[in-house]
Amino acid sequence: MLAVRLKPLLYLICGLTDFAAFVVIFAVSRGLAEGHVEAWYLGLVGAGLSFSAGVGSILGGWLSHRFDGRVIFVSGAVTIGLSISACGLGDHQSLWFWPGYWLLGFGLGFLYPPLIGWLNQGEDAHTNRRGVSRTLILYCVAWNLGMMCGQLTAGSLFSWGANWTYGAAFSIAVVNVCLALAAVRLVLPLSTESIDTIRPEHEAQELATAFKRLSWIANLGGMFGGSMVLHLLPDLAVAIHVPPDDHGRLLAGWRIVIIATYLIMHYSAFWHYRLSTAMASQALAAIGLVVIARAESAVTLFIGVALLGQLVGYNYFSGLFYSTAGSSHERRALAAGIHEATLAVGMAIGTSVGGVLGTLVNHRVPYLLAASVLLVLIVVQSAAWWSWVRPLHRYTPEESLKTDSDGR
């Protein structure tokens, strides 16, 4: 079993990692928007970061599965620090700036799959659902708080100058490398752990596997729109005269909605193995994207991003839950890598296509496209559910709840 001290340390690393990363993301995207670059350029820059994160997640999950995840984990933390250094010392106007910025995605992709795999190692998601959910909620809250604080900090420091934002991010990244080195000393290889709780694949795991695949489809649509909030919204915010500090608070409010969604999902079970709740969440997000497209003020923008934020929270938490329940212990890092990669692919496509449309048409059309993509993927998921889940009628969601050891 993992050392008792490891999980709190991993949660802290999550928070600091996303704090540093999103200080940089805010500084780069806001700086470009205030420089009046074209929307397609903003989309290309964001897509490159998302694509590198997707490739890094697949590699990080696969390498952690095949080799020593501790080396991959520390390499990710170091790579994040190197990327921040490159951004702080580079020139935004130079093409050489972008490989250094995109290196941030590889760092995140290498760090998170082994970390997620360690968090629930040795836990059976079918007999100890409450324990697994508790671990996931703490993990999700940790990195979202880090992201929210990073965006607030970046919004406040940005008016002081870019060097302040990059300096703050690099300082945290250095601390994070030290914590990562301390954390890997507490990790025990899976082969040396007690694996008495590992059970053979059964009907519950088959159901979780089917929903894990559905969640990967949902990730593509959710982050197609979610990526625009991170990488293209600065363009719209500047166009409708939303100042940097209000922009930072708007993004922080978005994270609060996402965290609230995690908490609701942790303390409830109505969404377990049910397609209808996922469809409702995606429909609300589509409405939110339409609101963003028609926004003329920070308040209207917040209403739209809040409706979209609940989907980002729903998809991420449910995807991690099903990835844990539908994967064997030794393959959880790989499943986490695929989960993160589908999010990154949705982001890469959303920002690149949205950026081109923003340039060719206007700032608002990308959000209408994202709403349409969500509606199309609702149909795709419904068809996939009929093929993958309906044949598993032998094991229903109601029966799955009865297997929870603490009576949930």
N, C-alpha and C positions, 0 to 999 in steps of 0.2 A: 504493500500500500504506500501511496505517496506520503512523504514526510508532512506532518501537520503544518509546518511553517511554509510549505511551498505555495499552497493556493493563495494565501493573502499576498505573497510576493508577486505571483503571476497577475493578480488583479491590479496591483500597483503598477506593474510594468505595462499592462493594457492601457491604463489611464495616462501614463506619461508618454507612451508611444503615440497615441492619438492626439494628445496635446501638442506635441512637437510637430507631427505631420500636418495637422490642420492649421497651425500657425503659418506654416509655409504655404499650404494650399490657398489660404485666404490672401496672404501677401502677394502671391504670384497672380492669382486671378483678378484681384481688385486692382493691382498695379497695371495689368494689361488693359482692364476696362477703362481706367482713368486715363490711360494713354490713347484711348479711342481706337484700339485695334478692331479689325473686322470680327464679326461674330464667328465666322468660319475658322478664324485663327484661334479664338478662345476654345472652340470645339476641338480643334486639332490638338492643342496643348493638353486639354483635359482627357481626350481620348488616348493620347500617348501614355499618360499616367495610369489610366484605367487598364489599358492593354498590358502594360508592364506589371501591374498588380495581378492581373489574371494569369499571365505566364508565370510570374513568381509564385503564385498560390499553387498552381499545378505542380511546378517543380518542387516547391517547398513541401507539399504533401507527399509527393512521390519519393523524394529523397529521404524524408523523415521515416517513411514506411520501409524503405529498402536499407537505409544506413542509420547512422546515429543522429537522431533529431536534435540532440544538444548542440552539435556543431552547426546545424542549419539555423537553429534559433539564435545563437550568438552572432552568426554571420549576418542575419537579418538586422539585429540591433546595430551592428557596426555599419552596415550599408546605409541605414537611415541617417546616421551621423555624417557619413561621407557625402550623402546627397545634400544635406542641409548646408554643409561647408561649401559645396560646389555652387549652390544657389546664392549663398551670401557673398561669395567672391566673384560670381559671374555677372555678366551683362545681359539684361533681359532682351536687348536688341540683337544679340548674337545668336546664331543657330547653335553654337556650342553650349549655350545655356541649357537647352532642352534635354540632352542626354543625362546631365547631372540631376535635373528635376525629375525625370522619369525613373531615375535610379531609386527614388523614394518608393515607387511601386514595388520594385523587386525586394526592397528591404521589408516592406509590410507583408508581402507574399511569403517570404521566407520565415518571418517571425511568427505569424499567427497559426498556421496549421499544426506545428508541433505543440504550441501552447494550448490550443483547443483540445488536442488529443490527450494531453497530460491531465487536463482539468477533471475529466470524467473517467480516467483510466481505473479499471477495477470495479466500476459501478454498472449494475444491470439496469438498463433504462425501463425494463418491463416490470421488475419486482420492486424497484426503488425509484419510482417516477418522481416523487416529491424531492428526493435528494438530488437527482439529476437536474430537475427544474430549478432548484435553489442555486446550484452551481452556475447554471446558465444565466439566471437573472443577475447574479452578482457580477458575472463576467460582462454581460451586456451593459449594465449600469456603469461599470468601471470605465469601459472604453468610450461610452457616450458622454460621461461626465468629463473625461479628458478632452474629447472633441469639442464639447460645449465651452469648456473653460479656454481651450485654445482659440476658438473663434471669437470669444469675448475679448481675450487678451490681444489678439491680432487686430481686432477692430479698434481697440484703445491705443495700441502702440503704432498703428499704421500712420497716423497723422504726425508722429514724431520722426518717422523715417524708416526705410526698409531695414537698415542695419539693426535697429532695435528689435524688429520682429525676428529676423534671422538669428540674432544673438540670443534671444530668449529661447528659441527652438533648439539651437545647438547646445546650450547649457543643459537643458533637460535631456537631450539625446545622450550626452556624456554620462549623466547620472544613470540613464537607462542601461547603457552598456555595462556599467559596474553592477547594477542589479541583476542583469541577465547572467553575468558570470557567477554571481552568487546563487542564482536560482538553479542553474544546471548542476551544481554540486549536490542539490537535494533531490534530483530526479533519479529514480531507479529504472534501469532498463526493464521492459515489460517481461522479459524472460525470467527475471529474478523476483518478480512480484508473485503474490498469491493470486492464482487465477481460478480459485474454486467457484467464483460467482459467474464465470463465463459459461454460457449455456449454448447448446447447439441451436441452429436456426430453426425457428418454429413459426407457427402461423402469425403470431403477433409481430415477429420480425419481418415477415413477408409483407404485412400491411404497412409497417413503418417504412420499408424499402420503397413501396409504391408511392407513398406520400412524400418520401424524400425526393423521388424523381419529379413529382408534381411541383414540389417547392423549387426545384431548379428552373423549371419553366417559369414559375411565378417571379423568380428573382430577375429574369431577363426583362420582364415588363416593368416591374417595380423600379429597378435601377435605371431603366431607360429614361424614365421621368425624373427619378431622384438625382441622377447625375447632373441634370440641368440646373437644379438648385445649387449644387456645389460649383459648377464650372461656367454656366451660362447666365444664371440669375444676376451676377454682378453687372452684366451688360444691361439687363432690364432695369436694375436698381439705379444705375447711373442715368439711364434714359429718362426715368420718371423722378429723378432728383432725390433719391433716398441717400442720406449721408452715410459715411462709413460706420459711425457708431451705431446708428439705427440698423444698418445692414447686419452688423455683428450681433445685435440683440435679436434680430429676426431669426438668424440662424440658430442662436442659442435657444429661442423659443421652440424652434423646430425640433431640436434635440430633446427638450422637455416633453413634448408630445410623444416622441418615440419612446422615451424611458417610461412614460405613463402607460403606453401600450404594452411594454414588456411586463410591467407590474400586474396589469389586469390579466395578462395571459398566464403569469406565474400562479396567481391566486385563484384561477378558474380552470375548468376542464371542458367547457362547452365546445371549444374549438378543436379538441383532439379528434383527429381522423374524420373531419367533416369538411367537405368541399364547399358547402354553402357559406360558411363564415369567411373562407378565403375569397370567394366570389364577391361577397358584400364589401369586404375591405377594398378589393380592387375597384369596384364600382364607385365607392366614395372617393378614392384617389383620382379616378378619372374626372369626377366633378371638380375636385381640387385643382387639377391641371387646367381646366377650363377657367376657373376663377383667377388663377395666376395669369393666364393669357389676357384677361380683361382688366387686370389690376391697374389702378392709377395712383395708389398710395401704399405706404408701408403696412397699414392696417389690412387692406384687402389682400396684399401679398401674404401676410401672415395667415389669414383664413385659408388661402389656397395651399400654402406649404404645410399647414397643420393637417388638412385633410389628406395630403400626400404622405405626410410623416407617419400617420397611423399605419399605412400600408408598409412603409419601410420597416417599421418596428415589427409588424405582424410577420412579414416575410422572413426577416432575419431570425427572430426567435423560433418560429415554427420550423424553419429550415434547419437550424442547429439541433432542435429537439428530434426531428425525424432522422437527421444524419447520425445522431448518437444512438437512437433506438434501432435504426436499420443497418448498423454496421458492427462488425466484430471489433473487439478492443484493439487489436493490432492494426486495423484498417481505419480507425477513427481520424487519424491525422490526414490520411488520403481523402476521406470523405469531407473533412473540413476544408481541405484544399480545393476540392471540386465545388463545394458550396460557395467559397469565397470567389472562385474563378467565374462562376455564373453571374455573380453580382458584378464583377469587374467587366465581363463581356457586355452585359446590359449597359453599364456606364460608358464603355468605349463606343458602342454603337450609338447610344443616345446623344452623347456630346458631339460626335463627329457629324452625324446626320443633322442634328439640331443646329449645330453651328453653321453648316452650309445653308440650311433653310433660313436661318436668322439673317444671313448676308443677302441671299437672293430675294427674300420676301420682306420679312420684318422681324422684330424682336419677339413677337408673340406667337407666331405660327409653330415653332418647335413644341410648345406646350400642348397645342391642339393635336399635333401629330402623336405625342406621347399618350394622350388620352385615347386616341384611336388604337394605338398599339395595345394598350391595356384591354380594351374591349375585344380585340381580335384574339388575344391570348386567353381570355376567359373562355372563348369557344374552344380553343385548342386544349385547354386543361379539362374542359367538360368531356371532350372526346377521349382524352387520355384516361380520365377517371373511369369511363365506361369500359375501357379495354383493360386497365391495370387493376382497378380496385373492386369493381362490381363482382368479378369472379371469386373474390375472397370473402364472399358472404358468410362463410363458416365462422369467421372471427370478426365480430362487430365491435364498434366503438364502445358499446355498453359493456361487453365482456372484457374489453381491455381495461376499463376502469376498475373492474373487480379484482384484477391481478395486482393492483397497487397495494403494497404491504402495509401502508398506514391508513387504508380505508378511504382514500380519496375517490 
